Amino acid sequence: MQCGRPLLMRQPFAPDAFDQVIVGCANQIAGEMNVARVAALRLGCGEQMPAWTVHRNCGSGMQSLDDAFRAIAHGDMDMVLAGGTEALSRAPLILANDATEWLAEFQMAKTPGQTVKALTQFELGFLSPEIGLKQGLTDPFTGMSMGQTAEELAHRFGITRWQADDYALESHRRLAKAQEEGWLEGEVEPMFAPDGTVYDHDDGVRPDSTIEALGKLKPVFETYGDVTAGNASQVTDGACWIILASDEAVSRHGLTPLATIRDSEWAALDPRVMGLGPVLASSPLMTRAGLSLDDIDLWEINEAFSAQVLACLEAFADADFCREVLGLDAPVGSIDRARLNIDGGAVSLGHPVGTSGTRIVLHLVNALRRTGGKRGIATECIGGGQGGAMLVEVA
């Protein structure tokens, strides 16, 4: 709500002027199911406002934009409030399977003897529930955690620990500079705690970190791996809203468009290498639009893991990969790092899963306007083996 209210207060129309509210969320809490409807009511959009929540893991926030964009393009709607939200700090605790089975047996006991028997089978380990987020970040098909999929990519493309740490360090420094220069003003809203404390910036950034300090961190997912807490995205909470409108709605309300969504693409691949999703989604997007890498001024590739982003860069430039996987006669090419995640990313800022797809599109638009660019692609890997990409042009 602290994200949406300032946005709506700046608009020349009432909150009930939207046709629908769409929100992406990957981990809805039990007390706020269909969080889009809850948000719409709390933002004053009115009881008559239809609202629905979309879930595509890391692509949830971008999915909300895609659904709104296509509904408007098809003429079904004029104006939509779309976004993403995630409260990973409130991920539920889940009982282990054996504890659940014991609890069911205990509750089904009908005689004193059955109750005593169930009590004798109780184990202290039943009192140690598992964090639901851990299960959510583990692929049910392969049994691999998301970090292990990044390790797989590091191995396949020869990404070293030093390269991953160096990329992470650059992400932190870029975000720190963006905060210092005020480039995020108007994009990042301050948060107010119940006691009145104001939080005006994300505090996960560590500009004073060094490659030596990062190098001392132990691998998290594989004993001899390269993925650490320092070169992986941070687990955070977050929310982001974007208003999408037709030309008619823009004219009717006297709005000033920031950018236009030109196209989007979704792709799927082996969950073991889900981190390559951005390559599979972005390539056909560019082909359909007749664009090359030189035509894309800025890129936002969500930083799930440093090694994962670097693997995508390698895949774009790999002739064999582009031929065998993308069906192209030549490699897509090398993305200039000076055009990629120019203000840092999820490694330094955090990755609130359902929010990130919306956030990277919004930031891409703002970065293009600030730098004088015209065209950009926001893309992300998606747990479960998918990828999403969105092509935008600034107004």
Backbone torsions as a table, in degrees:
resi	resn	phi	psi	omega
1	MET	NA	-35.6	180.0
2	GLN	-68.8	-15.7	175.8
3	CYS	-87.5	-43.0	-174.1
4	GLY	-77.6	-35.7	-175.5
5	ARG	-61.2	-47.8	178.9
6	PRO	-59.8	-36.2	178.9
7	LEU	-63.8	-47.5	-177.3
8	LEU	-70.8	-30.9	179.2
9	MET	-67.0	-23.7	-179.6
10	ARG	-83.2	-8.0	-173.1
11	GLN	-89.4	151.6	179.9
12	PRO	-83.3	4.5	-179.6
13	PHE	-123.1	163.8	-179.2
14	ALA	-77.5	156.2	-179.2
15	PRO	-61.1	-17.9	-178.8
16	ASP	-90.4	11.1	-177.7
17	ALA	-81.6	-11.0	-179.2
18	PHE	-74.9	155.9	174.0
19	ASP	-82.8	-36.1	178.7
20	GLN	-155.8	162.3	172.5
21	VAL	-120.3	127.3	-179.4
22	ILE	-126.9	130.5	-178.5
23	VAL	-131.6	136.9	173.7
24	GLY	-93.8	134.5	178.5
25	CYS	-155.6	131.7	-177.4
26	ALA	-98.4	-19.8	-176.7
27	ASN	-135.1	72.3	179.7
28	GLN	-69.1	141.5	178.7
29	ILE	-89.3	154.0	-173.6
30	ALA	-59.7	-32.2	-176.3
31	GLY	-80.2	-7.2	-178.7
32	GLU	-140.4	54.5	177.1
33	MET	-64.7	149.2	-169.2
34	ASN	50.7	64.5	-174.9
35	VAL	-59.1	-23.9	178.0
36	ALA	-62.7	-42.0	179.2
37	ARG	-68.0	-40.2	177.8
38	VAL	-61.3	-45.2	-179.5
39	ALA	-64.9	-42.5	-178.9
40	ALA	-60.0	-42.5	179.5
41	LEU	-68.1	-42.3	-178.9
42	ARG	-69.1	-26.3	178.7
43	LEU	-85.6	0.2	177.0
44	GLY	81.6	23.2	-179.9
45	CYS	-75.4	-10.6	174.7
46	GLY	97.0	156.3	-178.1
47	GLU	-67.7	-20.7	-177.9
48	GLN	-86.8	2.0	-175.3
49	MET	-84.3	113.9	174.1
50	PRO	-67.2	140.9	-179.2
51	ALA	-150.8	139.9	-179.8
52	TRP	-148.1	154.3	-174.4
53	THR	-108.8	137.2	178.5
54	VAL	-112.5	149.9	-177.2
55	HIS	-137.4	110.1	172.9
56	ARG	-135.1	46.6	-177.2
57	ASN	48.7	-127.1	-175.8
58	CYS	-64.6	-15.3	-179.8
59	GLY	-95.1	7.8	-174.5
60	SER	-59.9	-45.5	-178.9
61	GLY	-65.1	-40.0	177.3
62	MET	-70.3	-32.0	177.6
63	GLN	-62.2	-38.1	178.8
64	SER	-62.3	-40.6	177.6
65	LEU	-66.8	-40.4	-178.6
66	ASP	-64.1	-44.3	179.2
67	ASP	-63.1	-42.3	179.6
68	ALA	-66.5	-45.2	-179.2
69	PHE	-58.4	-44.9	-177.3
70	ARG	-74.0	-34.4	177.0
71	ALA	-65.1	-39.3	178.5
72	ILE	-70.2	-43.9	-179.9
73	ALA	-62.4	-32.3	-179.7
74	HIS	-80.1	-9.9	179.3
75	GLY	88.2	8.9	-178.9
76	ASP	-80.6	-26.1	-178.2
77	MET	-139.4	160.2	177.6
78	ASP	-108.5	-35.1	-176.0
79	MET	-150.8	130.9	-176.9
80	VAL	-132.9	139.6	171.4
81	LEU	-98.2	113.4	-175.8
82	ALA	-125.6	152.6	-179.6
83	GLY	-176.7	-163.8	179.2
84	GLY	-147.1	152.5	178.8
85	THR	-149.1	152.5	178.0
86	GLU	-159.8	136.5	175.5
87	ALA	-124.5	76.4	-177.1
88	LEU	-66.1	-23.7	178.6
89	SER	-68.4	-14.6	-179.4
90	ARG	-108.9	20.5	176.6
91	ALA	-59.1	134.8	-174.6
92	PRO	-71.0	158.2	171.2
93	LEU	-91.1	136.4	-174.7
94	ILE	-119.6	133.7	176.8
95	LEU	-70.4	143.7	175.6
96	ALA	-65.0	160.1	-176.8
97	ASN	-58.0	-43.1	-178.4
98	ASP	-67.0	-33.8	177.4
99	ALA	-68.5	-38.3	178.5
100	THR	-64.4	-42.4	178.9
101	GLU	-64.3	-39.1	178.3
102	TRP	-64.8	-43.5	-178.8
103	LEU	-62.5	-39.2	179.0
104	ALA	-64.4	-42.6	179.4
105	GLU	-64.9	-40.5	179.9
106	PHE	-63.4	-42.9	-178.1
107	GLN	-70.8	-24.7	-179.4
108	MET	-86.7	-6.8	179.8
109	ALA	-62.1	130.4	-176.3
110	LYS	-112.9	-16.5	-179.0
111	THR	-122.6	159.0	176.4
112	PRO	-55.4	-38.1	-179.4
113	GLY	-64.4	-41.6	178.6
114	GLN	-66.7	-36.2	178.7
115	THR	-65.9	-44.8	178.8
116	VAL	-62.3	-42.4	179.6
117	LYS	-60.1	-43.4	179.5
118	ALA	-64.7	-40.4	-179.3
119	LEU	-64.2	-34.6	179.4
120	THR	-69.6	-17.4	-179.7
121	GLN	-94.1	0.3	179.4
122	PHE	-69.4	140.1	177.7
123	GLU	-123.6	144.0	-179.6
124	LEU	-60.8	-26.9	179.7
125	GLY	-63.1	-19.8	178.5
126	PHE	-65.6	-18.7	-178.5
127	LEU	-86.6	5.9	-179.8
128	SER	-114.0	82.9	-179.2
129	PRO	-70.5	162.8	180.0
130	GLU	-100.4	142.9	177.2
131	ILE	-68.5	126.1	-177.1
132	GLY	-58.5	-30.8	-178.9
133	LEU	-60.9	-32.7	179.5
134	LYS	-62.9	-42.9	176.7
135	GLN	-67.3	-38.6	-179.4
136	GLY	-63.9	-27.7	-179.9
137	LEU	-97.6	17.6	175.6
138	THR	-118.5	126.3	-178.1
139	ASP	-71.5	123.6	-177.2
140	PRO	-71.8	-18.9	-179.0
141	PHE	-82.1	-44.7	-177.4
142	THR	-98.9	-19.9	-175.0
143	GLY	78.5	5.6	-179.1
144	MET	-90.7	140.4	172.0
145	SER	-75.8	162.7	179.0
146	MET	-60.9	-34.5	177.7
147	GLY	-64.8	-35.0	178.1
148	GLN	-68.9	-32.6	176.3
149	THR	-66.8	-33.1	176.0
150	ALA	-68.2	-38.1	175.9
151	GLU	-62.0	-38.5	177.9
152	GLU	-60.0	-43.5	-180.0
153	LEU	-68.6	-39.5	178.2
154	ALA	-59.4	-40.4	179.0
155	HIS	-68.0	-45.5	-176.3
156	ARG	-65.1	-36.9	-175.1
157	PHE	-106.6	7.5	175.7
158	GLY	67.1	33.8	177.8
159	ILE	-78.5	123.8	-177.5
160	THR	-88.0	164.0	176.9
161	ARG	-61.0	-40.4	-179.0
162	TRP	-63.1	-41.6	179.8
163	GLN	-63.5	-42.1	179.7
164	ALA	-64.9	-43.8	179.4
165	ASP	-66.4	-39.7	179.7
166	ASP	-63.5	-40.1	177.8
167	TYR	-63.8	-43.3	179.4
168	ALA	-60.6	-43.0	179.6
169	LEU	-60.8	-41.8	178.8
170	GLU	-64.7	-37.6	178.5
171	SER	-61.2	-44.6	179.3
172	HIS	-64.3	-42.7	-178.0
173	ARG	-67.7	-37.6	178.9
174	ARG	-67.6	-41.5	178.4
175	LEU	-65.8	-42.2	179.4
176	ALA	-59.4	-41.8	179.4
177	LYS	-65.8	-40.7	179.0
178	ALA	-62.4	-39.8	178.2
179	GLN	-67.2	-43.4	-178.6
180	GLU	-65.1	-37.8	-177.9
181	GLU	-81.1	-7.2	-179.9
182	GLY	77.6	19.8	-177.5
183	TRP	-71.8	-15.5	-179.5
184	LEU	-98.3	1.1	178.3
185	GLU	-65.4	135.7	-176.7
186	GLY	86.5	-11.2	177.5
187	GLU	-109.9	-40.0	178.2
188	VAL	-103.5	118.5	-179.2
189	GLU	-90.5	143.3	177.1
190	PRO	-68.1	148.9	176.7
191	MET	-107.1	144.4	-178.7
192	PHE	-119.3	120.1	178.8
193	ALA	-78.9	160.1	179.4
194	PRO	-54.9	-29.3	-179.2
195	ASP	-86.9	5.2	178.0
196	GLY	94.0	-4.8	178.6
197	THR	-64.7	135.3	-179.2
198	VAL	-104.3	130.4	175.7
199	TYR	-114.8	105.1	-172.6
200	ASP	-101.5	3.3	177.0
201	HIS	-156.7	158.6	176.2
202	ASP	-75.2	132.4	-171.4
203	ASP	-104.4	15.4	177.7
204	GLY	-80.5	-10.6	-177.2
205	VAL	-70.2	138.1	-179.8
206	ARG	-130.1	76.6	-177.0
207	PRO	-67.6	-19.0	-178.4
208	ASP	-89.8	3.5	178.5
209	SER	-67.4	160.3	-179.7
210	THR	-131.0	161.3	178.4
211	ILE	-64.3	-30.2	178.0
212	GLU	-68.2	-42.8	179.7
213	ALA	-65.8	-42.7	178.3
214	LEU	-63.7	-34.9	-178.6
215	GLY	-68.4	-17.6	-179.7
216	LYS	-85.2	-12.4	-178.4
217	LEU	-73.1	142.1	-178.7
218	LYS	-83.7	147.2	174.8
219	PRO	-58.8	144.9	-176.3
220	VAL	-96.1	-37.3	-169.5
221	PHE	-104.9	-26.3	178.7
222	GLU	-134.8	137.5	-175.7
223	THR	-54.2	-42.5	-179.2
224	TYR	-112.2	32.1	-176.6
225	GLY	-88.3	-173.1	-176.8
226	ASP	-116.6	-11.6	-177.0
227	VAL	-88.6	120.6	-180.0
228	THR	-123.4	175.7	175.5
229	ALA	-64.7	-22.0	-177.9
230	GLY	-82.9	-24.6	-179.9
231	ASN	-116.6	23.8	174.7
232	ALA	-118.7	161.1	179.3
233	SER	-66.6	150.3	-179.6
234	GLN	-85.3	143.5	176.3
235	VAL	-82.1	114.2	-173.8
236	THR	-141.3	171.2	170.6
237	ASP	-99.7	158.8	177.1
238	GLY	176.6	162.9	177.1
239	ALA	-150.0	154.0	179.8
240	CYS	-152.2	139.5	178.1
241	TRP	-124.7	146.1	173.6
242	ILE	-139.2	137.9	175.8
243	ILE	-95.9	124.7	176.2
244	LEU	-111.1	134.7	-174.9
245	ALA	-143.5	151.1	175.1
246	SER	-78.1	169.1	176.9
247	ASP	-59.5	-38.4	-179.9
248	GLU	-64.8	-42.3	179.6
249	ALA	-67.3	-38.3	177.6
250	VAL	-59.9	-45.2	179.9
251	SER	-68.3	-41.1	-176.7
252	ARG	-64.2	-39.0	-176.4
253	HIS	-99.6	0.6	179.7
254	GLY	65.5	39.7	-178.0
255	LEU	-84.8	157.0	175.6
256	THR	-112.6	105.9	-177.9
257	PRO	-64.7	142.6	175.8
258	LEU	-92.3	-34.2	-176.8
259	ALA	-165.1	169.6	177.1
260	THR	-122.3	133.3	172.5
261	ILE	-81.2	119.3	-177.6
262	ARG	-90.6	-36.8	-176.5
263	ASP	-169.6	166.6	175.3
264	SER	-147.7	162.9	-177.6
265	GLU	-151.1	140.9	175.2
266	TRP	-121.7	142.4	-178.7
267	ALA	-138.0	163.1	179.0
268	ALA	-137.6	152.3	-176.4
269	LEU	-158.7	179.8	179.3
270	ASP	-56.0	124.9	179.5
271	PRO	-56.6	-23.8	-179.9
272	ARG	-65.8	-25.9	-179.4
273	VAL	-123.7	39.9	-175.7
274	MET	-57.0	-24.5	-177.5
275	GLY	-64.6	-14.9	178.2
276	LEU	-87.3	3.8	179.4
277	GLY	-50.6	-40.8	179.2
278	PRO	-58.6	-33.8	-179.5
279	VAL	-68.9	-45.6	-178.0
280	LEU	-69.5	-28.4	-179.9
281	ALA	-84.7	-38.6	-174.9
282	SER	-74.7	-37.3	-174.6
283	SER	-60.8	-51.2	177.7
284	PRO	-66.4	-27.3	176.8
285	LEU	-62.2	-45.7	179.0
286	MET	-68.6	-40.6	179.8
287	THR	-60.7	-44.8	-178.8
288	ARG	-63.0	-33.8	-178.9
289	ALA	-90.0	-3.1	-179.0
290	GLY	68.6	36.6	-176.3
291	LEU	-112.2	151.0	172.2
292	SER	-112.8	176.8	178.8
293	LEU	-60.0	-32.1	-179.3
294	ASP	-65.8	-20.7	-178.8
295	ASP	-86.2	-10.1	-178.8
296	ILE	-99.2	111.8	-176.0
297	ASP	-73.0	-40.2	-179.1
298	LEU	-140.9	149.4	176.9
299	TRP	-122.5	142.3	166.7
300	GLU	-122.4	106.0	173.2
301	ILE	-106.8	113.9	-175.5
302	ASN	-56.3	129.1	-174.6
303	GLU	-85.7	72.4	175.3
304	ALA	-60.9	-46.5	176.5
305	PHE	-147.1	145.2	178.0
306	SER	-57.0	-46.8	-178.4
307	ALA	-61.4	-34.3	-179.8
308	GLN	-67.5	-43.6	178.1
309	VAL	-64.2	-44.4	-179.9
310	LEU	-64.2	-34.8	177.0
311	ALA	-65.4	-38.2	176.6
312	CYS	-61.8	-42.1	178.3
313	LEU	-61.7	-40.6	178.3
314	GLU	-65.5	-40.8	-178.2
315	ALA	-65.6	-41.4	177.5
316	PHE	-56.8	-35.1	-174.8
317	ALA	-96.0	-2.2	-175.8
318	ASP	-90.8	117.5	-176.6
319	ALA	-62.5	-42.8	-179.0
320	ASP	-65.0	-44.4	180.0
321	PHE	-62.2	-46.6	-177.5
322	CYS	-64.6	-33.7	178.6
323	ARG	-75.4	-47.7	-173.9
324	GLU	-78.0	-34.7	-175.9
325	VAL	-99.3	-42.3	-176.1
326	LEU	-95.0	-13.2	-179.4
327	GLY	71.6	28.6	-178.9
328	LEU	-100.5	150.0	179.8
329	ASP	-76.7	-21.2	-177.6
330	ALA	-143.2	159.2	177.8
331	PRO	-63.2	150.8	177.3
332	VAL	-61.4	-40.9	177.4
333	GLY	127.6	-175.9	-177.8
334	SER	-100.9	125.0	176.5
335	ILE	-80.7	125.5	178.2
336	ASP	-65.5	122.1	-179.1
337	ARG	-60.9	-22.0	178.1
338	ALA	-71.5	-11.9	178.1
339	ARG	-107.1	1.5	-173.6
340	LEU	-109.5	123.7	175.3
341	ASN	45.1	55.8	-169.8
342	ILE	-66.1	-16.9	178.2
343	ASP	-116.9	29.9	-178.8
344	GLY	83.4	-173.8	-177.6
345	GLY	-161.5	-151.2	-172.2
346	ALA	-65.2	-25.5	177.8
347	VAL	-62.6	-37.5	-179.3
348	SER	-101.5	-27.9	-174.6
349	LEU	-96.6	-33.1	-177.1
350	GLY	113.2	158.6	-176.7
351	HIS	-129.6	76.1	172.1
352	PRO	-71.6	103.1	-160.4
353	VAL	-44.7	-54.8	-176.6
354	GLY	-71.9	-13.6	-176.3
355	THR	-93.0	-33.1	-166.9
356	SER	-56.5	-38.6	-179.2
357	GLY	-62.7	-36.3	176.2
358	THR	-73.0	-42.8	-176.6
359	ARG	-61.6	-44.2	-176.1
360	ILE	-68.9	-29.8	176.3
361	VAL	-69.2	-46.1	179.2
362	LEU	-61.0	-46.1	-178.1
363	HIS	-67.5	-36.1	177.7
364	LEU	-58.9	-44.4	178.7
365	VAL	-60.3	-47.6	-179.4
366	ASN	-64.4	-38.8	179.4
367	ALA	-67.3	-38.5	177.1
368	LEU	-62.7	-44.8	-179.7
369	ARG	-65.0	-37.4	-179.3
370	ARG	-69.5	-37.8	-175.0
371	THR	-93.8	-3.9	-179.6
372	GLY	82.1	13.7	177.5
373	GLY	-77.6	168.1	-178.1
374	LYS	-114.4	-41.5	-167.9
375	ARG	-131.9	140.2	179.7
376	GLY	-149.1	161.3	176.4
377	ILE	-124.9	129.0	172.3
378	ALA	-107.1	131.8	-175.6
379	THR	-148.5	159.8	-174.8
380	GLU	-155.2	151.8	169.7
381	CYS	-86.7	156.0	-174.9
382	ILE	-133.7	125.9	178.6
383	GLY	-54.4	137.1	-175.6
384	GLY	101.8	-5.3	176.9
385	GLY	92.7	54.8	175.5
386	GLN	-140.6	171.8	175.8
387	GLY	-149.2	149.8	178.3
388	GLY	-132.3	147.6	179.2
389	ALA	-146.0	144.5	179.7
390	MET	-135.9	130.4	179.6
391	LEU	-99.6	124.5	-179.7
392	VAL	-126.2	152.0	173.6
393	GLU	-128.7	136.3	-179.5
394	VAL	-76.0	152.3	-176.8
395	ALA	-71.3	NA	NA
